[in-house]
Structure formats: C-alpha cells, structure tokens
Amino acid sequence: MNAINCFFKSRKQMSNITIKLVTEAAEIAGIHQLQKENLKHLLSTEEAESQGFLTATYTLDFLHSMHLIHPSVIAKEGEKVIAYALVSTKASRHEDQLLDEFCTAADELVWEGIAFKDLDYVVVGQLCVSKKYRGMGLATQLYDFFRQQLENKYDFCITDVANDNKRSLQAHLKTGFQIIGTKTYSGVNWHLVLWDWRKKIS
C-alpha cells in the first residue's frame, strides 16, 4: 500500500486527503515550510499550550538526507502538504545534534529486559499537523500508515516528547505509545515514548 485516500466531513468542508510516502522534492519543501510555521519560539505561550508545538529545527538538507534513507509519511490536500511524520533511523543520527542526543538517551535505556542499544528501532523524527486540520484524527491516520510501512522491518517505534508539550503527549499515548523513560538533553526535559509493534493490532 503506497497511499490511502481519506475523507473527512466537518461542518465547514469535505476534504479529500491523501496519506502517502514522500516521492518528490516539492513535498520535502512542504514539510520544511509546515515545520517553520509550528516552531515553539514562533508561537504564543497560549497557542503552544493548547495546540502543541515543534522543538527541533531541521534544515532542508537534513530532510533530504533522511528521505534518502527512508521516505517520510505525509498527508496532502491537493498539492499542499498538510501534515507529516518523519521517518528517521540510527543511520542519520549523527547528522543532527538533537537526534543524536535522543538516540544516545534511548540507547541508555533498558526496558522489560531489553537494552535499546542493541535494537534497530525506527524513530519518529517529528510529527506535525497543520492548524486547519487538527481535531480530525489525522495524526492517528498518519501513524497507522507509518506503522503499515515499517512494522515488517522494525519491532519498535520510539520518539521523544517535550515534558511541557501536553497535547502531543496525549496524542502519542492515544496512538499506543507508552512512556519508557525521562531524559534531559539540549536543555529540554523529555519523555521518551515507545510503540511496541510486536503487539499486533486486533
């Protein structure tokens, strides 16, 4: 399955949204633009608390580099990227300081007798939904597609959520992630969360 079409009905509109893997440079540019619109330091305190926010700033070159290792998951309405879930792996960890610090923190964890330094896990490098499309279940559908594309290769999916990003943490826990540790790096306190793909969807 390379793409799925989703139909959302709201009081304002009917949207035909496609969830797919990145296939072209314009889509990476769309990810970069959406990221810039949702960085914490550009939002008011009230908006960051109520809507969630992004902490990491990835360059366009780094996004292209991640794409070469594995394309990320995006949602588009027409030609516009309206949401994304970045696919990242240990192969790209040293190209970004925050990602490297995250992987180092994860590698220190032992969870249910499993030492993460010995696992080849996949990382959600970042997830974002455009403001206009929030509250429609789009994050859940992004993650469902993310899992469909990668669960045959990886048993675990992990990411981090800033401790004060309550909206994001709630969304991850609702998806199936669980908190497996807390760490501090890059001057931020983080929850490290894991989605155990060995547990098949019923």
Backbone bond lengths (Angstrom), bond angles and torsions (degrees), N, CA, C in turn:
res aa  C-N    CA-C-N  psi(-1)  N-CA   C-N-CA  omega(-1)  CA-C   N-CA-C  phi
1 M - - - 1.457 - - 1.525 108.92 -
2 N 1.324 117.55 114.08 1.451 121.73 -177.03 1.520 113.69 -98.17
3 A 1.338 116.89 -16.25 1.466 120.34 178.90 1.515 108.74 -163.83
4 I 1.325 115.64 154.22 1.458 120.39 173.74 1.513 108.48 -132.69
5 N 1.313 116.34 145.59 1.456 121.54 176.58 1.516 108.88 -101.48
6 C 1.323 116.39 131.86 1.455 122.01 -177.64 1.517 109.33 -119.21
7 F 1.301 116.08 139.94 1.461 120.86 177.73 1.518 108.93 -116.65
8 F 1.330 116.03 123.04 1.451 121.56 -179.22 1.526 108.26 -117.68
9 K 1.294 116.18 132.08 1.463 120.02 177.65 1.525 109.14 -114.62
10 S 1.302 116.64 123.51 1.456 121.87 175.77 1.521 107.65 -126.53
11 R 1.310 115.68 177.51 1.462 119.83 178.33 1.523 111.12 -66.48
12 K 1.330 116.96 -22.41 1.450 120.82 -174.64 1.524 113.52 -97.40
13 Q 1.345 116.95 -31.02 1.455 116.87 -170.49 1.520 111.89 -162.80
14 M 1.304 114.41 162.08 1.453 122.42 166.69 1.522 106.06 -111.08
15 S 1.305 117.75 121.96 1.455 121.85 -175.46 1.523 110.43 -113.54
16 N 1.306 115.78 132.11 1.448 122.00 174.13 1.523 106.97 -99.71
17 I 1.320 115.99 104.19 1.461 122.07 -173.23 1.523 109.40 -115.01
18 T 1.327 115.28 135.06 1.455 121.43 178.03 1.518 109.79 -109.19
19 I 1.331 116.24 130.63 1.462 121.99 174.28 1.522 107.73 -106.60
20 K 1.318 117.22 127.13 1.451 122.02 -171.78 1.521 110.51 -156.36
21 L 1.341 114.96 172.96 1.459 120.72 170.89 1.524 109.41 -84.23
22 V 1.318 116.08 150.23 1.458 121.10 175.54 1.526 110.00 -61.29
23 T 1.329 116.02 134.20 1.465 120.20 179.46 1.524 113.19 -129.87
24 E 1.336 117.56 -7.52 1.457 118.03 -176.28 1.522 111.18 -147.54
25 A 1.333 115.23 158.35 1.467 121.57 -175.23 1.524 111.90 -61.42
26 A 1.327 117.17 -34.67 1.467 120.15 -178.77 1.535 110.93 -62.44
27 E 1.319 117.24 -31.05 1.459 120.61 179.15 1.527 110.73 -72.05
28 I 1.319 117.15 -36.01 1.471 120.05 175.69 1.528 109.66 -65.11
29 A 1.328 116.24 -40.71 1.464 120.10 175.96 1.523 110.53 -61.74
30 G 1.331 117.42 -36.10 1.460 121.66 177.46 1.522 112.01 -65.26
31 I 1.340 116.44 -38.77 1.468 121.13 174.92 1.523 109.74 -61.12
32 H 1.323 115.70 -46.78 1.465 121.07 -177.87 1.523 111.29 -60.77
33 Q 1.318 117.05 -41.03 1.462 121.00 179.57 1.526 111.12 -66.55
34 L 1.340 117.14 -44.02 1.461 120.46 -179.72 1.522 110.69 -65.18
35 Q 1.316 116.61 -36.54 1.464 120.41 176.16 1.525 110.70 -59.66
36 K 1.325 116.59 -47.87 1.464 120.87 -177.02 1.526 111.67 -60.85
37 E 1.314 117.09 -29.89 1.461 121.00 -177.78 1.524 113.25 -76.99
38 N 1.343 117.52 -11.00 1.465 120.16 -172.31 1.523 114.22 -127.73
39 L 1.328 117.24 17.57 1.456 120.64 177.20 1.531 110.25 -71.83
40 K 1.313 115.84 141.43 1.462 121.30 -172.74 1.520 112.53 -56.67
41 H 1.338 116.79 -41.92 1.461 118.79 -174.12 1.540 112.97 -70.63
42 L 1.341 116.68 -8.83 1.457 120.51 177.74 1.531 112.64 -100.18
43 L 1.336 116.82 -3.76 1.460 121.46 -177.40 1.525 110.80 -104.91
44 S 1.313 116.28 154.48 1.462 119.72 172.41 1.524 108.73 -70.65
45 T 1.326 115.80 159.49 1.471 119.96 178.40 1.523 110.71 -59.01
46 E 1.323 116.46 -41.36 1.466 121.01 -178.61 1.530 110.99 -64.07
47 E 1.339 116.61 -43.71 1.458 119.44 -179.06 1.520 111.48 -67.86
48 A 1.329 117.28 -40.86 1.467 120.78 178.85 1.519 111.06 -61.06
49 E 1.341 116.85 -40.53 1.462 120.84 -178.96 1.517 111.87 -69.72
50 S 1.327 117.08 -39.41 1.467 120.12 -174.36 1.519 113.21 -86.67
51 Q 1.328 117.36 -30.73 1.460 121.11 -173.06 1.527 114.40 -109.46
52 G 1.328 117.24 -12.35 1.454 119.75 -173.71 1.526 109.96 85.86
53 F 1.330 115.66 174.50 1.457 119.51 -174.51 1.524 110.37 -161.30
54 L 1.330 115.36 168.39 1.457 122.57 174.56 1.520 108.85 -106.61
55 T 1.336 115.48 142.34 1.461 120.90 178.86 1.520 111.47 -103.90
56 A 1.328 116.44 -47.04 1.467 120.92 -175.20 1.518 111.75 -77.73
57 T 1.325 115.57 139.08 1.463 122.29 175.08 1.524 108.22 -109.72
58 Y 1.316 117.16 107.78 1.459 121.57 179.90 1.527 109.98 -98.67
59 T 1.308 116.13 134.34 1.460 120.01 178.00 1.524 109.70 -74.57
60 L 1.317 115.06 161.19 1.459 120.02 177.70 1.523 110.23 -62.46
61 D 1.322 117.58 -37.91 1.470 121.10 178.56 1.523 110.91 -62.43
62 F 1.345 116.90 -40.89 1.468 119.61 -179.98 1.524 110.95 -67.88
63 L 1.322 117.31 -38.48 1.466 120.07 177.02 1.524 110.96 -62.02
64 H 1.318 117.55 -40.30 1.465 120.81 175.63 1.533 110.54 -63.14
65 S 1.330 116.78 -39.93 1.459 121.21 -179.98 1.518 110.84 -63.74
66 M 1.319 118.25 -42.83 1.462 121.57 176.91 1.522 110.85 -62.56
67 H 1.325 116.23 -39.38 1.466 120.64 -179.25 1.530 111.38 -61.46
68 L 1.317 117.30 -35.85 1.460 120.42 -179.63 1.520 112.22 -66.93
69 I 1.334 116.73 -29.10 1.467 120.80 177.63 1.523 110.20 -79.64
70 H 1.316 116.65 -46.44 1.472 121.77 173.63 1.520 108.26 -161.28
71 P 1.326 118.67 128.92 1.468 120.72 178.54 1.527 111.72 -60.91
72 S 1.306 116.24 143.57 1.455 121.16 177.59 1.522 110.86 -85.04
73 V 1.320 115.50 170.58 1.461 122.98 -178.76 1.520 108.75 -97.74
74 I 1.318 116.19 132.95 1.464 120.72 178.20 1.523 110.22 -132.53
75 A 1.327 114.83 159.94 1.469 121.94 168.52 1.519 107.00 -117.68
76 K 1.330 116.06 135.65 1.463 121.25 -179.40 1.523 109.84 -127.76
77 E 1.315 114.97 143.44 1.452 121.07 165.70 1.520 105.67 -115.16
78 G 1.311 116.18 110.68 1.455 119.46 -170.40 1.516 109.25 66.17
79 E 1.328 116.94 -125.32 1.464 121.10 179.13 1.523 112.65 -99.06
80 K 1.315 117.89 2.30 1.464 122.16 -175.51 1.525 111.88 -94.40
81 V 1.337 117.02 127.98 1.462 121.71 173.64 1.526 108.12 -76.38
82 I 1.328 116.63 120.03 1.461 120.52 -176.27 1.532 112.52 -112.91
83 A 1.328 116.96 -7.57 1.458 120.67 178.26 1.520 108.33 -166.42
84 Y 1.329 114.79 157.84 1.472 118.26 177.95 1.523 111.22 -156.38
85 A 1.332 114.90 156.56 1.465 123.82 169.74 1.522 106.01 -133.97
86 L 1.319 116.72 111.43 1.457 121.06 -175.13 1.529 111.21 -77.66
87 V 1.309 115.92 133.03 1.457 122.32 176.06 1.518 108.12 -94.03
88 S 1.315 116.39 121.28 1.458 120.49 178.98 1.525 109.41 -132.28
89 T 1.316 116.11 154.58 1.463 121.82 -178.90 1.523 109.56 -137.63
90 K 1.325 114.82 173.55 1.461 119.45 177.39 1.526 111.77 -60.70
91 A 1.308 116.91 -23.62 1.463 120.67 -177.92 1.524 112.30 -64.07
92 S 1.332 116.84 -24.42 1.463 119.69 -178.01 1.522 112.80 -108.45
93 R 1.316 118.11 5.70 1.459 120.93 -172.34 1.526 113.22 -61.39
94 H 1.314 117.87 -36.42 1.462 120.11 -174.70 1.528 112.93 -80.47
95 E 1.315 117.06 -2.61 1.466 119.96 179.62 1.525 112.55 -89.19
96 D 1.326 117.23 -7.30 1.461 121.10 179.31 1.522 108.85 -143.02
97 Q 1.325 117.42 129.82 1.458 121.35 -173.87 1.527 112.55 -62.53
98 L 1.337 117.39 -46.11 1.461 119.78 -177.35 1.522 110.84 -65.85
99 L 1.328 117.59 -41.61 1.459 120.45 178.20 1.519 110.81 -63.76
100 D 1.327 117.00 -39.15 1.462 120.64 178.85 1.523 110.61 -65.19
101 E 1.329 117.18 -41.52 1.460 120.35 178.73 1.530 111.10 -66.32
102 F 1.329 116.37 -36.54 1.463 119.97 176.03 1.525 111.04 -62.87
103 C 1.333 116.94 -48.71 1.468 120.24 -179.45 1.524 111.40 -62.99
104 T 1.330 117.16 -37.00 1.460 120.75 176.88 1.522 110.49 -63.02
105 A 1.342 116.41 -43.59 1.463 120.83 178.21 1.523 110.88 -63.82
106 A 1.331 116.64 -42.22 1.464 120.37 179.29 1.524 111.26 -64.84
107 D 1.320 116.06 -38.86 1.466 119.98 -178.40 1.523 112.80 -65.79
108 E 1.328 116.85 -17.64 1.462 120.78 177.97 1.523 112.40 -83.15
109 L 1.329 116.65 -10.78 1.460 120.49 -174.92 1.530 112.37 -82.51
110 V 1.311 114.47 145.10 1.466 122.21 167.17 1.521 105.57 -124.27
111 W 1.313 116.06 120.64 1.459 121.48 -175.49 1.528 109.12 -130.16
112 E 1.333 115.69 122.82 1.463 121.82 -177.48 1.523 111.19 51.13
113 G 1.331 114.72 40.69 1.451 120.62 178.03 1.515 115.24 79.46
114 I 1.334 116.51 4.78 1.464 121.16 -177.88 1.521 109.31 -103.30
115 A 1.334 117.24 124.12 1.464 121.64 174.62 1.524 108.26 -87.79
116 F 1.305 116.51 117.35 1.462 119.90 -173.91 1.523 113.58 -66.98
117 K 1.320 117.01 -21.73 1.461 118.68 178.09 1.522 111.58 -64.58
118 D 1.323 116.82 -18.36 1.461 121.23 -178.69 1.526 112.34 -96.33
119 L 1.337 117.18 -0.97 1.463 120.55 -176.14 1.527 111.59 -102.66
120 D 1.315 115.85 148.11 1.463 121.62 173.87 1.529 107.56 -102.37
121 Y 1.318 115.45 75.63 1.458 121.40 -176.74 1.529 110.50 -85.73
122 V 1.328 115.84 162.91 1.468 121.09 173.10 1.524 108.29 -105.28
123 V 1.322 115.43 146.76 1.461 121.58 -175.34 1.526 110.06 -114.78
124 V 1.325 115.84 136.47 1.458 119.70 167.22 1.529 106.21 -82.89
125 G 1.337 116.59 103.26 1.450 120.23 -175.19 1.517 112.87 -66.54
126 Q 1.319 116.49 -26.96 1.467 122.11 178.70 1.519 108.45 178.50
127 L 1.321 116.71 146.48 1.460 121.24 175.24 1.516 108.80 -131.06
128 C 1.333 115.85 136.55 1.470 119.88 -179.63 1.523 109.90 -149.44
129 V 1.319 115.43 139.38 1.463 122.64 173.66 1.522 107.55 -122.01
130 S 1.318 116.76 131.60 1.463 121.74 178.98 1.528 110.51 -58.09
131 K 1.313 116.34 144.62 1.472 121.70 -174.29 1.519 112.75 -52.51
132 K 1.309 117.57 -41.01 1.460 122.49 -176.04 1.523 112.53 -63.68
133 Y 1.343 116.97 -22.80 1.460 120.80 -171.59 1.524 113.19 -110.82
134 R 1.303 117.87 13.15 1.456 120.79 179.49 1.526 110.84 -79.00
135 G 1.315 115.82 154.60 1.452 121.06 -179.72 1.512 114.32 80.57
136 M 1.353 116.75 12.25 1.465 121.63 -178.39 1.531 112.39 -110.09
137 G 1.349 116.62 3.06 1.453 119.72 -178.15 1.512 113.58 81.26
138 L 1.322 116.65 15.80 1.460 120.07 -175.15 1.529 111.75 -69.61
139 A 1.333 117.81 -36.81 1.470 120.22 178.60 1.524 110.51 -60.49
140 T 1.320 116.97 -40.74 1.466 120.58 179.01 1.519 110.63 -63.23
141 Q 1.334 117.37 -41.46 1.459 120.20 -179.66 1.534 111.78 -69.59
142 L 1.327 116.30 -35.03 1.464 119.27 173.71 1.522 110.49 -59.95
143 Y 1.326 115.79 -46.58 1.461 119.61 -178.30 1.527 111.98 -68.20
144 D 1.323 117.73 -35.45 1.469 119.77 176.38 1.531 110.32 -61.25
145 F 1.324 116.48 -43.57 1.464 120.97 179.59 1.532 110.35 -69.26
146 F 1.315 116.72 -39.10 1.465 122.37 176.00 1.526 109.71 -54.83
147 R 1.323 116.09 -47.26 1.463 120.52 -178.91 1.524 111.16 -66.58
148 Q 1.320 117.56 -43.27 1.463 120.81 179.38 1.527 111.83 -56.38
149 Q 1.324 116.25 -36.97 1.453 120.98 -176.71 1.527 113.19 -77.41
150 L 1.334 118.47 -23.62 1.459 120.51 -167.40 1.522 116.19 -125.82
151 E 1.334 118.56 -11.66 1.458 118.53 -172.95 1.520 114.04 -69.65
152 N 1.322 118.36 -17.72 1.460 119.72 176.85 1.527 112.21 -77.72
153 K 1.342 116.31 -12.34 1.460 120.54 -179.42 1.522 112.26 -107.57
154 Y 1.329 116.51 -29.81 1.467 121.08 -176.03 1.529 110.22 -125.91
155 D 1.341 115.36 145.38 1.461 120.66 174.56 1.517 112.39 -90.41
156 F 1.334 116.02 -22.32 1.460 119.97 -174.39 1.521 110.79 -132.75
157 C 1.316 114.57 142.94 1.459 122.67 172.77 1.528 106.62 -121.37
158 I 1.317 117.57 128.47 1.456 119.64 -178.68 1.526 110.26 -131.97
159 T 1.322 114.57 157.81 1.460 121.08 174.44 1.519 108.04 -160.60
160 D 1.329 115.69 178.99 1.459 119.81 176.69 1.519 109.73 -124.90
161 V 1.319 114.58 152.45 1.468 121.75 179.37 1.521 107.15 -134.08
162 A 1.320 116.80 126.86 1.466 120.32 177.51 1.535 109.66 -56.53
163 N 1.332 116.09 136.89 1.459 120.49 -175.85 1.524 113.31 -55.17
164 D 1.345 116.66 -32.01 1.461 119.09 -177.55 1.527 113.28 -91.65
165 N 1.343 116.55 6.13 1.467 120.23 178.22 1.529 108.54 -96.31
166 K 1.315 115.78 73.13 1.461 121.13 -171.92 1.526 112.81 -64.61
167 R 1.327 116.66 -37.59 1.472 119.41 -179.57 1.529 110.65 -62.66
168 S 1.333 116.49 -43.76 1.457 120.33 179.65 1.523 110.94 -65.18
169 L 1.331 117.05 -42.50 1.464 119.51 -179.75 1.523 110.83 -61.53
170 Q 1.311 117.37 -43.44 1.466 120.47 178.76 1.523 111.32 -60.60
171 A 1.339 116.66 -40.35 1.463 120.49 179.79 1.520 111.00 -64.91
172 H 1.329 117.27 -39.19 1.462 120.39 -179.70 1.531 111.27 -69.84
173 L 1.322 116.99 -42.02 1.464 119.82 178.70 1.524 110.72 -64.37
174 K 1.321 116.98 -37.02 1.471 121.04 177.97 1.524 111.03 -64.69
175 T 1.327 116.73 -34.81 1.468 120.95 -179.69 1.520 111.93 -68.75
176 G 1.334 117.09 -32.52 1.455 120.22 -177.68 1.511 113.78 135.08
177 F 1.328 116.64 -1.72 1.461 120.31 175.33 1.528 109.88 -70.63
178 Q 1.341 115.41 156.50 1.455 121.02 172.80 1.521 108.80 -135.45
179 I 1.323 116.10 149.09 1.462 120.59 179.68 1.523 109.13 -73.95
180 I 1.330 116.87 127.10 1.463 120.79 -179.33 1.524 112.65 -117.90
181 G 1.330 116.88 -2.63 1.451 119.61 178.13 1.514 111.02 174.28
182 T 1.316 115.99 165.35 1.456 121.92 174.42 1.525 108.00 -128.62
183 K 1.320 116.01 138.57 1.462 121.68 -177.19 1.527 108.33 -142.41
184 T 1.319 115.33 159.89 1.457 121.68 174.01 1.518 108.98 -121.45
185 Y 1.325 117.18 124.48 1.457 122.56 174.02 1.516 109.01 -155.01
186 S 1.312 115.55 156.45 1.473 122.37 -175.09 1.525 111.85 53.18
187 G 1.337 116.15 30.27 1.450 120.67 177.39 1.509 115.15 74.12
188 V 1.344 117.41 13.60 1.471 121.89 -177.35 1.529 109.21 -125.78
189 N 1.326 116.93 141.92 1.466 122.00 173.13 1.525 108.44 -88.24
190 W 1.346 116.37 130.97 1.454 121.13 -173.11 1.521 111.79 -126.86
191 H 1.338 115.84 146.01 1.455 122.36 161.71 1.528 106.99 -91.65
192 L 1.328 117.56 129.05 1.459 121.12 170.26 1.520 107.15 -94.27
193 V 1.330 116.68 125.97 1.457 120.64 -174.57 1.526 110.33 -124.10
194 L 1.323 114.96 147.23 1.461 121.94 -174.95 1.520 110.80 -128.69
195 W 1.326 115.06 142.58 1.469 123.18 173.19 1.521 106.31 -116.74
196 D 1.325 115.80 114.02 1.465 121.87 -175.67 1.526 109.22 -86.73
197 W 1.316 116.33 103.63 1.467 121.36 -177.44 1.523 112.44 -80.90
198 R 1.334 118.06 -4.87 1.462 119.24 174.86 1.525 110.38 -68.96
199 K 1.337 115.18 -21.95 1.463 120.98 177.17 1.526 107.58 -86.28
200 K 1.293 115.97 105.72 1.464 120.95 -175.58 1.528 111.51 -69.87
201 I 1.316 113.83 147.92 1.466 119.04 178.49 1.518 109.50 -70.69
202 S 1.330 115.69 129.63 1.471 119.57 -178.77 1.521 110.95 -83.78
